[in-house]
Structures are given as C-alpha cells and as structure tokens.
C-alpha cells in the first residue's frame, strides 16, 4: 500500500530521503536505492506499507536474541527491499527482488501475533519499512506483546529515536570497516555503533551480530576493533559471531573456519565482553555463563532453552545478568 513517507525534504527537482544515512536524492517518478520509496509529484512515498512477504512463528533465539524473553516465540514478519545490497545476502530473493507480498494492517499483525509473546521485524531490513514498523510496534505496545527488530543499524538518528519508545529489543548487525560496507554491502560507510549506543543509552535491549567473512573482516585487529568499540559502550551487550556460508554472489567462497570463530571468541573474552556466542556452528549446549561466578545460567540446544537458572534477573550467586523478560 502506498503511504507518504515520514522523513524527507523537498529539494529543487526532487526530494531527499532522510530515513537512512544514504540520504538518496530522488527525482520525480524515481526510486531510492532501496527500490521501495518513490517520488510522486515531489512527495516521497513508501510502496510497502503493510506489504508482507513472509511471516512465521520463530523462537526469539533465532533472531538471535539470547537475553530477551528466553524461550519465547515471536511472530516474525518481513517485507521486500533493502538499503544495502550485500554480495553475501542470505535473503536476496526478498531483499533484492520484487517478490510477492500481501497487505496486512497493523491491527491484522497484532491480532495474528496474539498467541505468541511478541512481534519481530526481520527477514529483510526493517528500516526501509519504517512507517509500518512504527505503527505496528506502537499498536503492539498497547497490548502485552513485546517488539523486536533485527537490523543493520543503518538508520538516521532522528527516526531511530522516534521508534525507540515502541521497540523493546534490537539485534544490530555490525559488519566491519569502511571497505566492508562500501565493497561488500555497496553502502556508503556509516558507523552503526552509533545506533548501538543510541539504543543502549535509551534503555532498550540490544545485542550485536558480527558475521565473519573470510578475507574481509576475519583479521585479529579487525575483530579486536569491533570488540573494543562494543566494550566502550558496555561489556554487557551480548555479541554473536556468526559463520559465513556461501550465498548469492559469494557462492564460490568457503564457509568461515570454526577456528576463526573460536579466535574471535577468545579476543572478545580478553577484551572483557561478558556474553559471547558463536552462530551457525551447531554448538551444543549453547551456554550463557554468569559473569560473576562463571556458572552456566542458561543452556540451549539449537534455539530451544533447556534450562534457565536466572531468577528476577539474577544468577543464584546474586550477580545481575543483562536480561529482559
Ligand atoms: S531509506 Fe531507501 S530511499 Fe531512503 S535514503 Fe535509505 S536507501 Fe535511500
């Protein structure tokens, strides 16, 4: 459904979208980079308001969010398009192509989510779905549903700050250095740690994912830099190092060796980060350790929680665990 976009400015011979750091200049009848925002008579419109390409009930651990309502189910929805064009994208059939969508209103989504604990905006980049995500999250917060989004963090500060009161949790993908963003994601560099900081400082739950792509962001110094930047915001923010598998335009590459992920885990520990996980490696059990006494407080098998020893947000030793729900 077509709806006027929220963050843009009319300019001479076009409009400038202010939703994400690309800040596309869009002439009459043309689209922005994400291919879902169009200039019609010098007004910017989103074409995907309520247009859902995929929905499913997922364990929240799958997002991944390990410290947010563990063991809960999130009604997960996505649309089409992206403000990136990553060569390794796993969901390129919805992020880079015009696949089939069906319209649902925010009320429909909240109703469909009623037998789950919350709503997750995921599958493709929710930033470019902003107006619908905002309306749906706001409506969901009038019920007892939680809201979460899985994002590349590539959103301007003004829209992010407006969304934060209605979005309980974020998993933000921090990818790497300037080169990684420019050459693999085809996006002008923006430091998405700004978004991590904004979310954390505004008291919302945040976890970070770092996909390690061999030859691109797997050097020791690069991993150290990511860990250092996260530590400076807070050592409590969980980090998920995930394994790259060949996809899309990078089908000829090898998956990330397990040893690389284990080195990343070691670096994160040495930096002082409390909660470190390896994704796409099939580690069983997948454990959250208490940063106080070192005991296992949550054990998982795949996305299932086997045991959760956290009570009232604390380990049995009394240490507070970074955890919501
Ligand atoms: S949201 Fe889309 S149109 Fe707007 S600046 Fe980002 S890529 Fe461009």
Boltz pocket constraint, residues with backbone or C-beta under 6 A from the ligand:
constraints:
  - pocket:
      binder: B
      contacts: [[A, 17], [A, 18], [A, 19], [A, 20], [A, 21], [A, 22], [A, 23], [A, 24], [A, 31], [A, 32], [A, 33], [A, 34], [A, 35], [A, 37], [A, 82], [A, 83], [A, 127], [A, 128]]
      max_distance: 6.0
